[in-house]
């Protein structure tokens, strides 16, 4: 227990060292704790990631993009990884391509009788529904450090918890006790960390909107998507996950969120562009999963991604209800008009027949005797 405690202290101190003055956790994103100054706030509106797992080589790649809001001009986040990682900028075009591949199929569906938005109930006749990271110090190992666009990226190891603890005390750095607690499982499994510091390109502007994506590559014998640190979030979280592998994949369980919803599953025979750069040119199976976490504190661990029972294809269908028309005229109106005309014609015919009979009866005289005078 003492060794684990010292190792945990080591990691917490190391993160404080690498993130400089960004020492107070605010909200969290799924792949790591989002950290900013105590006086600033940053929120993650949406986390979208693509996970590619190559079973043949035992390699996992995660490309992640965060959409954020708040008043923070600088922030940082920490992502635990099971093995030594390489970090590079991702291609923003990847997510546009994935969005296009997984877009729902839109089908029209005609209805006969007018509804609330149709004439004569409504005038709407359309009918449509609706600063740089510090270098290494005593006991601190920086495996790699890169400047990637707006990001300062450090890949971290450490060996001397005593030296780091002394440094932490001398420099007055502190991290949340909650973050220390949530890091414990990663410490016990001897994971490493990617620490990223980011700032907007225009000085004085708060971080806002979709940030540039990052691609992290590491060895792994089974695909996993780190989520535990999202327990630190104070607002509901939303995760969009694209999983690319040889077969249809799915989260093993809900890990404390709503049930993961599969929005798309299907093979991509000839990947191209940014997708081919991530997965290679060969056939790959793409699964799109969406999940909400209304109560982030209930998140129980990381997403383990497993092979589904079958490679069953699926695409979401969005129906567009429309009023049935012929030549631009609602069919119900043609039908009702036609029925009224038929009724009118039948009534006219019946009245004409009755008049003819009355005239015939009048001409026949009493007792049916025809007058010849």
C-alpha positions, 0 to 999 in steps of 0.5 A: 500500500505504501508503494502504491501511495508513493506512486500515486503521489508521484503521478499527481506531482508529475502532472502538476509539474508538466501543466505549469500554472494550470492547476485547478480541475474544472470540467472533465472530458471523457479522455482525460481531466480538463484543467484550467486556472481556478478563476476560469471555467471551461466546459466540454459540450461534445467529445467526438473520437474515432478509435481504430484498432488493428488486431493484427499488429495490436495497435490502437489509434484514437483521434479526438476532438473536443467542442468547448465553451467558457471563458478560459484562455488557456487549458490543459487535459490529461489522458491516461494510456496503457502503453507508450504513446505517439502523439500527432495532429489529427486531420479535421477532415476525418470527422467530416468524412465519418459524418458523411459515411454514417449519415442517416438515410432519409426516406419520404413517407406519405400520409392521406388526411391533413394534419395540424400543419396542413391546410385547412388547419394551417397556412403552411402547405409544405407538409414537412415534419419537423506557455511551453512545457517545462523540461525534465527535473530530478525524478521526472522523465519526459519521454517526448515533447512536441509543439503540435499546432496550438498544443504543447504535448508531453509524454510522461514517466517518473521514477522518484516520488520523493523528489517530485513531492519536494518539488511540488511543495516548493513550487506550491502546486496542487491538484484536486484530491478527486483527481488523485483518487480517480488516477489511482486505478491507472497508477496501479496498472502502471499506465502512462500519461499524455499531458496537453496544454492548449491555447487559442491562436489569437491571444486574449481569445477564450477557447471556444468551439471545436478544437483541432483534433489530436491523434494518439497511437499506442500498443494495446492487445484489446481496444479501450477508450479511457472514460474514468476521469469523466467522473470529475465532470460537473455537467452532463457529458455527451460522447460520440464514438466511431469504432473502426476495426475488422468487425462490428464493435460495441461497448461492453457495458454502459459504465454508468451512462445511458445505454450506448446507441448504435447509429450506424454499422457497416463495412467501408470497402475502399477507405480514402482520404483522411480515413485511409490515412488512419486505417490504411486502404483495406476494408474496415468495419465502421460502427458509430455509437452515441452515449449520454452520461446524465450523471458523470459521477456514476461512471464506473470505468473505461469503455472496453470495446468488444466484437459484436455477435455478428457483423449486422449492418445498420443505418438509422432511418429518419422519416420525412412525413409528407402529405400525399399529392398528385400534381401538387394537389392533396389526394384527400382534397381530390378524393373528397371533391370527387366524392362530393361531385358523385353524390351531387350527380347521384342526387341530381339523377335521383331528383330527375328520375322522381320528376319524370315519374311524377310527370308520367303519373300525372299524364296517366290520370285517375286509376291509371287511365290515360286521358285522350281528350 
